[in-house]
Amino acid sequence: MSVLKKSKRSKVAAAHKRSAAPPPAAAARSRHVPFPEEDNGAQKAPEQIGSYSMVDPRFREIYFEFYKETYRPSVLDRKTKELVAISASLAAKCQGCLEGHIKKALKFGATREEISETIAIAMGVNAAAIVDLTDIAAESLELKLF
């Protein structure tokens, strides 16, 4: 094997190694957790959450109070709130939110089918949003492709 081929392979292997995802344990340690994990609304200390490091403690407290209030008993049961939160997490593109709310939805009795339908509804709304944006652009540009 020529030195050139060996060198190129080494560079490709090194680039692949650099771009590979961190090991699961490392990813979990550094992962952003966008909301308190406590089901009863009690907040965890910021160092336990692994997030909010750039948010002033006053604003963090306001957010946690708001979050807790949205999960107090109300006209929507907790499972329904978690299904709504799954959809909102998808719309907001918040991976940590999505994973947390899927876990909680399952904990509060959501079925695989209910979670799947929730995701399908979010997909439909997002598809409609794309159509809406393209309709507005077409009108603005006085363009009709079909």
Kinemage of the C-alpha trace (Angstrom):
@kinemage 1
@onewidth
@group {chain A} dominant
@subgroup {mainchain}
@vectorlist {calphas} color= white
{ca met a 1} P 0.000 0.000 0.000
{ca ser a 2} L 1.357 3.374 -0.922
{ca val a 3} L 2.137 5.994 1.701
{ca leu a 4} L -0.389 8.322 0.062
{ca lys a 5} L -3.267 5.839 0.370
{ca lys a 6} L -2.337 5.006 3.964
{ca ser a 7} L -2.124 8.710 4.840
{ca lys a 8} L -5.519 9.400 3.257
{ca arg a 9} L -7.112 6.512 5.162
{ca ser a 10} L -5.607 7.762 8.409
{ca lys a 11} L -7.035 11.235 7.799
{ca val a 12} L -10.490 9.831 6.977
{ca ala a 13} L -10.437 7.620 10.076
{ca ala a 14} L -9.347 10.536 12.260
{ca ala a 15} L -12.069 12.788 10.819
{ca his a 16} L -14.683 10.088 11.403
{ca lys a 17} L -13.489 9.631 14.967
{ca arg a 18} L -13.752 13.398 15.632
{ca ser a 19} L -17.257 13.604 14.172
{ca ala a 20} L -18.595 10.546 15.992
{ca ala a 21} L -21.171 11.180 18.683
{ca pro a 22} L -19.883 11.190 22.245
{ca pro a 23} L -20.410 8.021 24.252
{ca pro a 24} L -23.894 7.820 25.813
{ca ala a 25} L -22.599 8.436 29.338
{ca ala a 26} L -20.767 11.593 28.258
{ca ala a 27} L -23.779 12.801 26.278
{ca ala a 28} L -26.051 12.316 29.281
{ca arg a 29} L -23.734 14.321 31.533
{ca ser a 30} L -23.588 17.314 29.241
{ca arg a 31} L -27.188 17.199 28.049
{ca his a 32} L -29.444 20.201 28.297
{ca val a 33} L -32.523 19.567 30.437
{ca pro a 34} L -34.990 22.370 29.650
{ca phe a 35} L -37.505 21.804 32.402
{ca pro a 36} L -37.611 20.531 35.985
{ca glu a 37} L -37.901 16.750 36.187
{ca glu a 38} L -39.936 16.566 39.373
{ca asp a 39} L -43.466 15.355 38.679
{ca asn a 40} L -44.869 17.245 41.635
{ca gly a 41} L -43.532 20.532 40.336
{ca ala a 42} L -40.739 20.798 42.906
{ca gln a 43} L -37.653 22.196 41.281
{ca lys a 44} L -34.237 20.642 41.394
{ca ala a 45} L -31.176 22.701 42.128
{ca pro a 46} L -29.583 24.130 38.941
{ca glu a 47} L -26.509 21.952 39.403
{ca gln a 48} L -28.765 18.865 39.374
{ca ile a 49} L -30.565 19.998 36.241
{ca gly a 50} L -27.438 20.601 34.171
{ca ser a 51} L -29.063 23.544 32.483
{ca tyr a 52} L -29.973 27.183 33.024
{ca ser a 53} L -26.336 28.091 33.650
{ca met a 54} L -26.789 31.342 31.729
{ca val a 55} L -30.146 32.304 33.229
{ca asp a 56} L -30.214 34.722 36.144
{ca pro a 57} L -31.557 32.889 39.231
{ca arg a 58} L -34.449 35.388 39.496
{ca phe a 59} L -35.680 34.516 36.014
{ca arg a 60} L -35.034 30.826 36.555
{ca glu a 61} L -37.296 30.985 39.623
{ca ile a 62} L -40.026 32.780 37.653
{ca tyr a 63} L -39.827 30.122 34.955
{ca phe a 64} L -39.991 27.263 37.471
{ca glu a 65} L -43.026 28.816 39.163
{ca phe a 66} L -44.762 29.192 35.792
{ca tyr a 67} L -43.862 25.615 34.856
{ca lys a 68} L -45.205 24.241 38.147
{ca glu a 69} L -48.443 26.187 37.713
{ca thr a 70} L -49.076 24.698 34.276
{ca tyr a 71} L -48.908 21.195 35.743
{ca arg a 72} L -51.235 21.758 38.700
{ca pro a 73} L -54.530 19.820 38.495
{ca ser a 74} L -56.928 21.514 36.098
{ca val a 75} L -59.436 20.683 33.364
{ca leu a 76} L -56.762 18.697 31.475
{ca asp a 77} L -55.522 15.510 33.112
{ca arg a 78} L -51.775 14.978 33.394
{ca lys a 79} L -51.573 12.457 30.529
{ca thr a 80} L -53.281 14.930 28.185
{ca lys a 81} L -50.929 17.708 29.303
{ca glu a 82} L -47.948 15.486 28.499
{ca leu a 83} L -49.348 14.653 25.048
{ca val a 84} L -49.801 18.374 24.365
{ca ala a 85} L -46.245 18.939 25.631
{ca ile a 86} L -44.925 16.302 23.196
{ca ser a 87} L -46.522 18.177 20.323
{ca ala a 88} L -45.234 21.531 21.588
{ca ser a 89} L -41.742 20.065 22.048
{ca leu a 90} L -41.735 18.931 18.428
{ca ala a 91} L -42.881 22.349 17.234
{ca ala a 92} L -40.214 24.038 19.367
{ca lys a 93} L -37.568 21.513 18.228
{ca cys a 94} L -36.569 20.855 21.840
{ca gln a 95} L -34.980 17.405 22.081
{ca gly a 96} L -34.673 17.402 25.867
{ca cys a 97} L -38.283 18.530 26.218
{ca leu a 98} L -39.469 15.844 23.811
{ca glu a 99} L -37.685 13.031 25.597
{ca gly a 100} L -38.806 14.203 29.026
{ca his a 101} L -42.438 14.573 27.994
{ca ile a 102} L -42.516 11.194 26.223
{ca lys a 103} L -41.227 9.557 29.426
{ca lys a 104} L -43.810 11.417 31.500
{ca ala a 105} L -46.637 10.627 29.075
{ca leu a 106} L -45.809 6.932 29.382
{ca lys a 107} L -45.607 7.259 33.167
{ca phe a 108} L -49.058 8.851 33.264
{ca gly a 109} L -50.614 6.118 31.148
{ca ala a 110} L -50.283 7.212 27.530
{ca thr a 111} L -50.226 4.340 25.077
{ca arg a 112} L -47.842 3.963 22.155
{ca glu a 113} L -50.799 4.663 19.873
{ca glu a 114} L -51.661 7.911 21.690
{ca ile a 115} L -48.065 9.111 21.488
{ca ser a 116} L -47.887 8.127 17.814
{ca glu a 117} L -51.106 10.016 17.025
{ca thr a 118} L -49.824 13.054 18.913
{ca ile a 119} L -46.674 12.994 16.766
{ca ala a 120} L -48.753 12.576 13.587
{ca ile a 121} L -50.866 15.620 14.512
{ca ala a 122} L -47.689 17.674 15.096
{ca met a 123} L -46.406 16.504 11.696
{ca gly a 124} L -49.658 17.578 10.053
{ca val a 125} L -49.620 21.006 11.646
{ca asn a 126} L -45.991 21.519 10.647
{ca ala a 127} L -46.750 20.427 7.079
{ca ala a 128} L -49.638 22.902 6.991
{ca ala a 129} L -47.283 25.619 8.245
{ca ile a 130} L -44.967 24.937 5.300
{ca val a 131} L -47.884 25.180 2.872
{ca asp a 132} L -48.968 28.417 4.541
{ca leu a 133} L -45.493 29.949 4.248
{ca thr a 134} L -45.144 28.933 0.610
{ca asp a 135} L -48.621 30.321 -0.191
{ca ile a 136} L -47.614 33.654 1.370
{ca ala a 137} L -44.315 33.656 -0.558
{ca ala a 138} L -46.108 32.816 -3.818
{ca glu a 139} L -48.574 35.657 -3.277
{ca ser a 140} L -45.796 38.073 -2.369
{ca leu a 141} L -43.781 37.104 -5.443
{ca glu a 142} L -46.866 36.926 -7.645
{ca leu a 143} L -45.777 33.426 -8.548
{ca lys a 144} L -47.810 30.301 -9.251
{ca leu a 145} L -45.834 27.179 -10.090
{ca phe a 146} L -48.791 24.833 -10.584
